[in-house]
Amino acid sequence: MIAWTSSLHGAVWALALLGTSACQPAENRSDRPETSLEFPQADRPVSDLGANQFSTETARDAAGEAQKVMDLAEIKPGMTVADIGAGEGYYTVRLADRVGESGRVLAQDIDREALERLARRVERQRFDNVSIKPGESDDPRLPEDSFDRIFLVHMYHEVREPYAFLWRLWPALREGGQVIVVDVDRPTDQHGIDPLLLSCEFRQVGFELVAFRDAPELAGYYAQFKAAATRPEPSEIKPCQGSPSGAGNAGN
């Protein structure tokens, strides 16, 4: 069960647990967190943390972005949803409105200042169905068996330990729950990720691709994954090759 905290005080208190870290190309990373060492290191560069405001909210709404994504993800009243890499809360507040008073939204980010601003926004707009929680670069820190949908919008390419991150995300899905990814088809050090590489990394930690769609109105593509029947042990995970030509294969 999730302990939901909707008050600004509770959200800011949780932020005290948050640490910050910078994303660097894989070949230069010698400071991997100890909690990630049992997992393989990603065989690809990683984008620096980008601006939390991907585009203006007015422009995104004019393109119908959030509406399109929520429709594709079949978001309904009463659902429990996680918005990972929530930033300024573009998706958080729209998801909160869609799931309604009977639903719940957990907003998570590793950016302390972004979460503080989001907490103030949630308080100001009186979204009592939103909880805010800090995460870690290799662990979204989600409660098990809790979510119908988990959103990773324009942020997955910034995850510096994707195998540890996704492996720890896997148990958070309820039966029938799915992970929603919106990203751009370009190199991972240019704030995007090749769809084949994305699919490979998800597959290696126990997910299956169930839907994919190129969507210009999303400034990229939409992908939807479900948990496979089993999750491999960390020692069984083989890193995907980072180049687009080898993205569909694990290992060398």
C-alpha positions as CSV (number, residue, x, y, z in Angstrom):
1,M,0.0,0.0,0.0
2,I,1.1,3.6,-0.7
3,A,1.2,6.2,2.0
4,W,0.0,9.2,0.1
5,T,1.2,12.7,1.3
6,S,-0.7,15.5,-0.3
7,S,0.4,18.4,1.9
8,L,3.3,20.7,1.0
9,H,4.9,20.1,4.4
10,G,4.9,16.3,3.8
11,A,6.3,16.7,0.3
12,V,9.1,19.0,1.4
13,W,10.0,16.8,4.3
14,A,10.5,13.9,2.0
15,L,12.9,16.0,-0.1
16,A,15.4,15.9,2.7
17,L,16.2,12.3,1.7
18,L,17.0,13.3,-1.9
19,G,20.6,13.3,-3.3
20,T,21.6,14.8,-6.6
21,S,24.0,13.4,-9.2
22,A,25.1,14.4,-12.7
23,C,24.8,12.1,-15.8
24,Q,27.9,11.5,-17.8
25,P,28.9,9.4,-20.8
26,A,29.3,5.7,-19.8
27,E,32.9,5.5,-20.6
28,N,33.7,8.4,-18.1
29,R,31.7,7.1,-15.2
30,S,33.9,5.7,-12.5
31,D,31.6,6.7,-9.7
32,R,28.8,4.2,-10.1
33,P,26.6,4.0,-7.0
34,E,27.4,1.0,-4.8
35,T,23.7,0.0,-5.1
36,S,24.2,-0.5,-8.9
37,L,27.4,-2.6,-8.9
38,E,25.6,-6.0,-9.2
39,F,24.0,-4.8,-12.5
40,P,25.8,-4.4,-15.8
41,Q,26.7,-0.9,-16.8
42,A,24.9,0.5,-19.9
43,D,27.0,0.2,-23.0
44,R,26.0,3.7,-24.3
45,P,26.4,7.4,-23.4
46,V,23.9,9.0,-21.1
47,S,22.4,12.5,-21.6
48,D,23.1,15.2,-19.1
49,L,20.2,16.2,-17.0
50,G,18.2,18.5,-19.3
51,A,15.8,21.3,-18.5
52,N,12.7,20.1,-16.7
53,Q,10.5,22.1,-19.0
54,F,10.7,20.1,-22.2
55,S,8.6,22.8,-24.0
56,T,6.1,25.3,-22.9
57,E,2.9,23.8,-21.4
58,T,0.8,25.9,-23.8
59,A,2.7,24.6,-26.8
60,R,2.5,21.0,-25.6
61,D,-1.3,21.3,-25.0
62,A,-1.7,23.0,-28.4
63,A,-0.2,19.8,-29.9
64,G,-2.4,17.7,-27.8
65,E,0.5,15.9,-26.2
66,A,-0.7,14.9,-22.8
67,Q,-4.3,14.2,-24.0
68,K,-2.8,11.9,-26.7
69,V,-0.5,10.0,-24.4
70,M,-3.2,9.6,-21.7
71,D,-5.7,8.3,-24.4
72,L,-3.1,5.8,-25.7
73,A,-2.3,4.7,-22.2
74,E,-6.1,4.3,-21.4
75,I,-5.9,6.4,-18.3
76,K,-9.3,6.2,-16.5
77,P,-10.7,7.6,-13.2
78,G,-9.6,5.6,-10.2
79,M,-6.3,4.5,-11.6
80,T,-3.0,4.8,-9.6
81,V,-0.3,6.3,-11.7
82,A,3.4,7.2,-11.2
83,D,5.0,10.1,-13.1
84,I,8.8,9.5,-13.0
85,G,11.0,12.4,-13.8
86,A,8.0,14.6,-13.1
87,G,9.9,17.9,-13.3
88,E,7.6,20.9,-13.3
89,G,4.6,18.6,-13.2
90,Y,3.2,19.0,-16.7
91,Y,2.0,15.4,-16.7
92,T,1.5,15.2,-13.0
93,V,-1.4,17.7,-12.8
94,R,-3.0,16.4,-16.0
95,L,-2.9,12.8,-14.8
96,A,-4.3,14.0,-11.4
97,D,-7.2,15.6,-13.2
98,R,-7.8,12.5,-15.4
99,V,-7.7,9.9,-12.6
100,G,-10.0,12.1,-10.4
101,E,-10.6,12.0,-6.7
102,S,-10.8,8.2,-6.6
103,G,-7.4,7.9,-8.3
104,R,-3.8,8.6,-7.2
105,V,-0.7,10.1,-8.8
106,L,2.8,9.7,-7.4
107,A,5.2,12.3,-8.8
108,Q,8.9,11.4,-8.5
109,D,12.2,13.1,-9.6
110,I,15.8,13.2,-8.5
111,D,15.9,17.0,-8.9
112,R,15.4,18.6,-5.5
113,E,14.5,22.1,-6.7
114,A,12.0,20.8,-9.3
115,L,10.2,18.8,-6.7
116,E,10.0,21.8,-4.4
117,R,8.4,23.8,-7.2
118,L,6.1,21.0,-8.0
119,A,5.0,20.6,-4.4
120,R,4.1,24.3,-4.3
121,R,2.1,23.9,-7.6
122,V,0.2,20.9,-6.3
123,E,-0.6,22.8,-3.1
124,R,-1.6,25.9,-5.0
125,Q,-3.9,24.0,-7.4
126,R,-5.3,21.8,-4.6
127,F,-4.6,18.4,-6.0
128,D,-5.2,16.3,-3.0
129,N,-4.7,13.1,-5.0
130,V,-1.0,13.8,-5.7
131,S,1.9,12.6,-3.6
132,I,5.5,13.7,-4.1
133,K,8.5,11.5,-3.5
134,P,12.2,11.8,-4.3
135,G,13.9,9.0,-6.2
136,E,17.5,7.9,-6.9
137,S,19.3,7.6,-10.2
138,D,19.3,3.8,-10.0
139,D,16.0,3.3,-8.1
140,P,12.6,4.9,-8.6
141,R,11.8,3.9,-5.0
142,L,8.3,2.8,-5.9
143,P,6.1,0.6,-3.6
144,E,5.5,-2.9,-4.9
145,D,2.3,-3.9,-6.6
146,S,0.9,-0.4,-6.6
147,F,0.6,1.1,-10.1
148,D,-1.7,0.7,-13.1
149,R,0.6,2.9,-15.2
150,I,4.1,4.3,-14.8
151,F,5.1,7.2,-17.0
152,L,8.7,7.9,-18.2
153,V,8.3,10.9,-20.5
154,H,11.3,12.4,-22.2
155,M,13.6,11.3,-19.3
156,Y,14.7,7.7,-19.8
157,H,17.8,8.7,-21.8
158,E,19.0,10.5,-18.6
159,V,18.8,7.3,-16.5
160,R,22.5,6.5,-15.8
161,E,21.9,3.0,-14.5
162,P,19.0,1.7,-16.7
163,Y,19.3,-1.9,-15.8
164,A,19.2,-1.3,-12.0
165,F,16.5,1.3,-12.5
166,L,14.2,-0.8,-14.6
167,W,14.8,-4.0,-12.5
168,R,13.7,-2.1,-9.4
169,L,10.7,-0.6,-11.2
170,W,9.4,-4.0,-12.3
171,P,7.7,-5.0,-9.0
172,A,5.8,-1.7,-8.7
173,L,3.3,-2.7,-11.4
174,R,0.0,-4.2,-10.4
175,E,-1.3,-7.1,-12.4
176,G,-2.1,-5.7,-15.8
177,G,0.0,-2.6,-15.1
178,Q,2.1,-1.1,-17.9
179,V,5.1,1.3,-18.3
180,I,4.6,4.2,-20.7
181,V,7.7,5.7,-22.4
182,V,7.7,8.9,-24.6
183,D,11.1,9.7,-26.1
184,V,12.8,10.8,-29.3
185,D,14.7,8.6,-31.8
186,R,18.2,10.0,-31.6
187,P,21.5,9.2,-29.8
188,T,21.3,8.8,-26.0
189,D,23.8,11.6,-25.4
190,Q,21.5,14.0,-27.4
191,H,18.4,13.6,-25.3
192,G,16.8,10.6,-27.0
193,I,17.1,6.9,-27.5
194,D,16.9,4.6,-30.5
195,P,13.6,2.6,-30.1
196,L,15.4,-0.7,-30.7
197,L,17.8,0.0,-27.9
198,L,15.0,1.1,-25.6
199,S,13.2,-2.2,-26.3
200,C,16.3,-4.2,-25.8
201,E,17.1,-2.7,-22.4
202,F,13.5,-3.2,-21.2
203,R,13.5,-6.8,-22.5
204,Q,16.8,-7.6,-20.6
205,V,15.2,-6.8,-17.2
206,G,11.9,-8.6,-17.7
207,F,9.6,-6.4,-19.8
208,E,7.7,-7.0,-23.0
209,L,6.8,-4.4,-25.6
210,V,3.1,-4.3,-26.2
211,A,2.6,-1.1,-28.2
212,F,4.8,1.3,-30.3
213,R,3.7,4.3,-32.3
214,D,5.6,7.1,-34.0
215,A,3.8,10.3,-33.0
216,P,4.8,13.7,-34.3
217,E,2.5,15.4,-31.9
218,L,4.6,14.0,-29.1
219,A,7.8,15.2,-30.6
220,G,9.0,11.6,-30.8
221,Y,7.5,8.2,-30.2
222,Y,5.2,6.3,-27.8
223,A,6.1,2.9,-26.4
224,Q,4.2,0.7,-23.9
225,F,5.6,-2.2,-21.9
226,K,4.3,-4.8,-19.6
227,A,6.0,-7.0,-17.0
228,A,7.0,-10.4,-18.4
229,A,6.2,-13.5,-16.4
230,T,9.6,-13.5,-14.7
231,R,12.3,-11.0,-13.8
232,P,15.9,-12.1,-14.3
233,E,18.5,-12.0,-11.5
234,P,20.9,-9.1,-11.8
235,S,23.8,-11.4,-12.7
236,E,21.7,-12.8,-15.7
237,I,21.3,-9.4,-17.3
238,K,23.4,-8.8,-20.4
239,P,23.8,-5.2,-21.6
240,C,22.5,-4.2,-25.0
241,Q,25.0,-2.8,-27.5
242,G,24.7,0.9,-27.6
243,S,24.9,1.6,-31.3
244,P,21.7,1.7,-33.3
245,S,23.0,-1.1,-35.5
246,G,23.5,-3.4,-32.6
247,A,20.7,-2.2,-30.4
248,G,18.5,-5.2,-30.9
249,N,21.2,-7.6,-29.5
250,A,22.4,-8.2,-25.9
251,G,26.0,-8.7,-25.2
252,N,28.8,-8.9,-27.7
